[in-house]
Amino acid sequence: MTRGTSSIPATRLAANLHLLATVGLTTAQQVQLLGLDARAVRLALPTGLPLPVSPEQQQRIRSSVEIAQAVHVLYNRYPERWFTRENNRPPFDGQTPLAYVLAGGTAALVATHRSLLADLNGLFSTSLESRALAGSLPQPDIEVDESL
């Protein structure tokens, strides 16, 4: 192992890959999302040998697993659809979450995780179009009894 790297046990790697499969990602997409070498993963899994990972890969694994867990909580009926459906909310802006994170790397994974974490905490974000639509809807007059 080179300086700054650690390793992930093959059993934990297999569990993480399985979790990512439950949200509809293929093995190739999983490996790309995690920033891992497909050949190294193919060698590590059947042998049970730990896979060396860099700090960035550790971050990608952590973020990806937490994203998959959040997707299961938020979209529990069809979690496998979330990654491949176009999403107009920030940070995706019309892209599928999968296209966004694959193109944007670690920063996109962190932004996606942050967005889902906000959703889990009830701080849902919206698109600019939905904000504009909400602002154009008629608003009823609200009378406040000031004697209270």
N, C-alpha and C positions, 0 to 999 in steps of 0.2 A: 504494500500500500504506500502511496505517496503521501507526503506531508499534507495535512488538511483533509484527508479523506478518512472515512470510517467504513463500516460495512453494515449491511442489512441482512439478517438471517433469511435463508431461503424460505422458511415457513412463514415469516412475516411478509416477505415479498409476495408469496403465493396468496396469502390472505388479502393483501392490498389489491392485487390484480383481480381477484375474485370479486371484491367489492366494486371495483371499477366496471367489471363485466355486468354487474347487476343494474348499472345505470346505462346500459346499452353500448358500451365502448368495446370495440374489437381489440384483440390482443395487440395488433399493430398500432392502433390509436392509443392504447394504454401505455405502451413502451415509449411512443413519441411524446405523449403528455408528460410522462415522468422524466423525460430526457435521458433514458437509459439506452444502452447498446443492446439491440435485439439478440445478437449472438451470445452476449454475456448472460442475458436472462435465460435463454434456451439452455445454456450450459449449467447455470446455477440451480434451476428448479429441479431437474431430475437427480442431480448429484447431492443436493442438500447443502452445498457449499455457500457460505455467505458471499454476497455481491458487494464489491467495493463501490461506495458512492461518495460523491463530492458534497460539500455543504449546500451547493445549489440544488443538487439532486435530492438531498434530504428535504430541503424546503419545498421542492416540487411534489415529492411524495406526500409530505405532511399536508400541504394545501389541497392536493387532489383527493386524498382520503377524506379530509374535512368537508370538501365540496360534495363528494358523493354522499356522505352522511347527511348533510343539510338537504340535499336533493331528495333523499328518502323521507325526511321529516316533512318538508314543504310540499312535495309532489308525490305523496305516497301511493296514489292510485296508479300512476304511470311514470315512475322515475326514469325509465329507460327512454322516454321521449324527450326529456328536458334538454339534453346536450345537442340534439339534432333538430330542434325546432327554432325557427327564426325568432329572435327576441328583440323587441324595439326599445327595451329599457336600457338605461346606461348600466354597464359600460359597453354593451353589445351593439347597440345602435343599428339594429336590423340584421346583424349576422347571427348565425347559430352560436351558442356558447362554445361548441367544439371548435369551430373555425376561429373564433376570437382567441381562445386560449392556445391553440396550436400555432397561430400566427404571432401572438404576442409574448410567448414564453413565460418566464417566471413572473414578470410584472403583471401579465394578464391573469395568471392563476391567482395571484394575491388580490387583484382587483375583483375577480369573480368571487373569491372566498369572502372578501369584505362585504360585497353586495348581498350574498346569501346570509351572512352573519347578521347584517342589518335586518333582513327579512325575518330571520328567526327571532329577532328582538322587537318585531312589530314596526320597524322603521322602513316601510316599503318605499322604494323609489319608483318614479314614473317617467314616462317619456315626455319630451317637450310637447308633442301633439296632445297627449292626454291632459297635460296641465293647461294648455290653451283651451281645449274643449271644456274642461271644468270651469275655467274662468268665464266662459261665454254662457254658461247655463244660468237661467233665471234664479235669483236668490230671493227667498221670501223675506218680508219685513219681519224683524224680530223685535218684539216689545219686551223690555225688561222692566220688571216692577222694582223701582228703586227704593221702595219702602222696606225691602228686606234687608 
